[in-house]
Structure formats: C-alpha cells, structure tokens
Amino acid sequence: MIEIRNLTKKYRELTAIENFSHSFDEGKVYGIMGENGAGKSTLFRCIAGIESYNGSVFISEDRQIGYMGDTPFYYSYVTGMEHIEFCLRAKGKYVSRDVIEELNEKFALPLNRYASRYSLGMKKRLMLLTLMLQDNDIVIMDEPFNGIDLAGTIVLRHWLKEMKGKGKCIILSSHIISAISDICDEITYIHKGRVVADFSGMSVESIEQCILEKYL
C-alpha cells in the first residue's frame, strides 16, 4: 500500500530523517517510536505530503490518506460541527448530522461550541472523531494517545482494531510503549533520524531495557 525508499529530510544543516525505507501493508498497524526530536513527526508529514523530501514515497492508487497531527489546531469562531463538515467536504464525503451526533455519543463533545475553546482533551477527541468519520484507507496518527482521556483512549484502541480488521493501513507514533505494544504488528524505533531497532513482538519490559541500554 505504501512503499518508502531512502526518504531523507533536511532543514539546512540539520538532517531530520536519513534514508528511511519501509513498506506499509493493508490490514496492519505500524508503530513508530523515538525520543523527542527523533524525526517521527517529520516522517509523518512527509508521508502525508505536507513536507517536501528527497527519496520516494509510493502510495497505491486511489487510496485516501487521513492525517492526525500531534498538536490540535482549530480556526477561531468555527464550531466543532462546522469543523467536521469542512473536513468531510475536503474528502468529497457527506455524512448526515444524525450520524455525526450518534458517533459523538462516545465522545460527548459540545459540537455547537467553538472548537478553538475546547480543552486539550476535547480537541484531541474532535480530531479523532473527524478522522473516524472520514473512513480513510490509510491513517497516519502522530501521538494520538497524548492528551486524551480514558474514554477516548478506549474508543481509539477499539477503533484501531476495527480498522485493521477492515484492511486499513494504520501508522502511529507514541511515547507510551504499553499503549502500542499489543496493538501494533510492527514497532520501529527511530533515533536521531535513523531507524536503529525493530521491537516487533517484544514485551514492554524488553523494549524499555533495550532503549535504556542503547539509546538513552
């Protein structure tokens, strides 16, 4: 579904990502781990087409990509409902307000209020709700568990498993090892812009010990 070869991103003298190569297939959840500044967010923006880069990213034809950044941003004086409807129109999709309200029962968001005035947790839940309604083929999520409450975490984990069962391709990052160790089919560790380890199938304790001994 996605084939990446030698992706490199530089900001003048700083190399954020160096020669990243990976294949991402349908029906799988991929985890990308790394310390702050390791290059995870840059990598995701490159895959999503937001950042320019050197190298190649091949995405299967007619596959729609959904992207959830790590920092929520909403325009002033735009309600939660208006934001959702705008994002759906951008994808060429229509979902009735009744369907939106039904799904929102899990998130309990005041969709008639301005989204820019939501708390951080509410902003994250609105990002997730919008992404769920878009029904993309490929989903890229940068630190989706950060700032989200218990209910949102449960909904997110169940949705990821559901999407996997439907043959979607999901790529996400997280600092919380336990949050992704039992969800992801593959876990890749990035250190200073380079892939340095594969933690697929390892326990939380083993992953933590490896990171402590080699990269911290």
C-alpha positions as CSV (number, residue, x, y, z in Angstrom):
1,M,0.0,0.0,0.0
2,I,2.9,2.4,0.9
3,E,6.5,1.8,-0.3
4,I,9.1,4.3,1.0
5,R,12.7,4.2,-0.3
6,N,15.6,6.3,1.1
7,L,13.4,9.2,2.4
8,T,15.6,12.0,3.6
9,K,14.5,15.3,5.0
10,K,17.0,18.1,5.8
11,Y,16.4,21.6,7.3
12,R,19.6,23.3,6.1
13,E,22.4,21.6,8.1
14,L,20.0,19.5,10.2
15,T,19.1,16.1,9.0
16,A,15.7,15.2,10.5
17,I,15.2,11.9,8.7
18,E,18.0,10.0,6.9
19,N,17.5,7.2,4.4
20,F,14.2,5.9,5.8
21,S,13.0,2.8,3.9
22,H,9.9,0.8,4.8
23,S,6.9,-1.0,3.4
24,F,3.4,-0.5,5.0
25,D,0.7,-3.0,4.0
26,E,-3.0,-3.1,4.4
27,G,-4.6,-4.7,7.4
28,K,-1.8,-3.9,9.7
29,V,-1.0,-1.4,12.5
30,Y,2.6,0.1,12.5
31,G,4.2,1.8,15.4
32,I,7.0,4.4,15.2
33,M,8.8,5.1,18.4
34,G,11.6,7.5,19.3
35,E,12.6,10.3,21.7
36,N,11.5,13.9,21.2
37,G,13.3,15.3,18.1
38,A,14.0,11.8,16.7
39,G,12.1,12.7,13.4
40,K,8.8,10.9,13.9
41,S,6.6,14.0,13.2
42,T,8.7,15.0,10.2
43,L,8.5,11.5,8.8
44,F,4.7,11.5,9.1
45,R,4.4,14.9,7.4
46,C,6.5,13.7,4.5
47,I,4.4,10.6,4.0
48,A,1.2,12.6,4.2
49,G,2.5,15.0,1.5
50,I,2.7,18.0,3.8
51,E,6.5,18.3,3.7
52,S,8.9,18.1,0.8
53,Y,11.7,15.5,0.9
54,N,14.3,13.6,-1.0
55,G,13.7,9.9,-1.8
56,S,10.5,8.3,-2.9
57,V,7.1,7.5,-1.4
58,F,4.8,5.3,-3.5
59,I,1.2,5.0,-2.4
60,S,-1.3,2.6,-4.1
61,E,-3.6,4.4,-6.5
62,D,-6.9,5.8,-5.2
63,R,-6.0,5.4,-1.6
64,Q,-7.1,8.2,0.7
65,I,-4.9,9.3,3.5
66,G,-6.1,10.6,6.8
67,Y,-3.6,12.5,8.9
68,M,-3.8,13.4,12.6
69,G,-1.1,15.7,13.8
70,D,0.3,15.8,17.4
71,T,-0.9,19.4,18.0
72,P,-4.6,20.3,17.6
73,F,-5.3,23.5,15.7
74,Y,-8.8,25.0,15.0
75,Y,-9.8,28.3,13.5
76,S,-11.5,30.8,15.7
77,Y,-15.2,31.0,15.5
78,V,-15.6,27.6,13.9
79,T,-17.8,25.2,15.8
80,G,-16.9,21.5,16.3
81,M,-19.7,20.5,13.9
82,E,-18.6,23.0,11.3
83,H,-15.0,21.7,11.5
84,I,-16.2,18.1,10.9
85,E,-18.3,19.1,8.0
86,F,-15.5,21.1,6.4
87,C,-13.1,18.2,6.7
88,L,-15.6,15.8,5.2
89,R,-16.2,18.1,2.3
90,A,-12.4,18.3,1.7
91,K,-12.5,14.5,1.2
92,G,-15.6,14.7,-1.0
93,K,-17.7,12.9,1.5
94,Y,-21.1,13.6,3.1
95,V,-22.2,12.3,6.5
96,S,-25.5,13.4,8.0
97,R,-25.6,15.3,11.2
98,D,-27.6,12.5,12.7
99,V,-24.8,10.1,12.0
100,I,-22.2,12.5,13.4
101,E,-24.3,13.0,16.6
102,E,-24.7,9.3,17.0
103,L,-20.9,8.7,16.9
104,N,-20.4,11.7,19.1
105,E,-22.2,10.0,21.9
106,K,-18.9,8.1,22.6
107,F,-17.0,11.4,22.8
108,A,-19.6,13.7,24.4
109,L,-18.3,16.8,22.6
110,P,-20.3,20.1,22.5
111,L,-20.3,20.3,18.8
112,N,-22.2,23.6,18.8
113,R,-19.4,25.4,20.6
114,Y,-16.2,26.9,19.1
115,A,-13.6,24.2,18.8
116,S,-10.7,26.6,19.5
117,R,-12.1,27.0,23.0
118,Y,-12.2,23.3,23.8
119,S,-9.8,21.8,26.4
120,L,-6.8,19.9,25.0
121,G,-8.5,16.5,25.6
122,M,-11.7,17.7,23.8
123,K,-9.6,19.0,20.9
124,K,-7.9,15.6,20.6
125,R,-11.3,13.8,20.7
126,L,-12.6,16.1,17.9
127,M,-9.5,15.2,15.8
128,L,-10.2,11.5,16.4
129,L,-14.0,11.8,15.7
130,T,-13.3,13.7,12.4
131,L,-10.8,11.0,11.3
132,M,-13.2,8.2,12.1
133,L,-16.0,9.8,10.0
134,Q,-13.7,10.3,7.0
135,D,-13.1,6.5,6.7
136,N,-9.7,6.8,5.0
137,D,-7.8,3.8,3.5
138,I,-4.5,4.9,5.2
139,V,-4.4,6.6,8.6
140,I,-1.4,8.4,10.0
141,M,-1.6,9.4,13.6
142,D,1.1,11.4,15.5
143,E,1.0,10.8,19.2
144,P,-2.8,10.0,19.3
145,F,-2.7,8.9,22.9
146,N,-1.2,12.2,24.2
147,G,-3.7,14.4,26.0
148,I,-6.7,12.1,25.5
149,D,-8.7,10.8,28.5
150,L,-9.6,7.3,29.5
151,A,-12.8,7.1,27.5
152,G,-11.1,8.5,24.4
153,T,-8.2,6.0,24.8
154,I,-10.6,3.1,24.9
155,V,-12.5,4.3,21.8
156,L,-9.3,4.8,20.0
157,R,-7.9,1.4,20.7
158,H,-11.1,-0.3,19.7
159,W,-11.3,1.7,16.5
160,L,-7.7,0.8,15.6
161,K,-8.5,-2.9,15.9
162,E,-11.7,-2.4,13.9
163,M,-9.8,-0.5,11.1
164,K,-7.2,-3.3,11.0
165,G,-9.9,-5.8,10.5
166,K,-11.3,-3.9,7.6
167,G,-7.9,-4.0,5.8
168,K,-6.9,-0.4,6.5
169,C,-3.2,0.7,6.9
170,I,-2.5,2.5,10.2
171,I,0.8,4.2,11.1
172,L,1.1,5.8,14.5
173,S,3.6,7.1,17.0
174,S,3.6,7.1,20.7
175,H,5.8,7.6,23.7
176,I,3.7,5.2,25.7
177,I,5.1,1.8,25.0
178,S,2.3,-0.1,26.7
179,A,-0.3,1.8,24.6
180,I,1.0,0.3,21.3
181,S,2.9,-2.9,22.1
182,D,-0.3,-5.0,22.0
183,I,-1.8,-3.2,19.0
184,C,1.0,-2.8,16.5
185,D,2.0,-5.6,14.2
186,E,5.4,-3.9,13.8
187,I,7.2,-1.4,16.0
188,T,10.1,0.6,14.6
189,Y,12.5,2.7,16.7
190,I,13.9,5.9,15.3
191,H,17.0,7.5,16.9
192,K,18.4,10.8,15.6
193,G,16.6,10.5,12.3
194,R,17.6,6.9,11.6
195,V,16.0,3.5,12.0
196,V,18.0,1.7,14.7
197,A,15.8,-1.1,16.0
198,D,12.8,-3.3,15.4
199,F,10.8,-4.1,18.6
200,S,8.1,-6.1,16.9
201,G,6.8,-8.9,19.2
202,M,8.8,-7.8,22.2
203,S,7.4,-7.2,25.7
204,V,7.2,-3.8,27.2
205,E,9.9,-4.6,29.7
206,S,12.3,-5.8,27.0
207,I,11.7,-2.7,24.9
208,E,12.3,-0.4,27.8
209,Q,15.5,-2.3,28.8
210,C,16.8,-2.1,25.2
211,I,16.2,1.6,24.9
212,L,17.8,2.3,28.3
213,E,20.9,0.3,27.5
214,K,21.5,1.5,23.9
215,Y,19.8,4.9,23.2
216,L,19.4,6.9,26.5
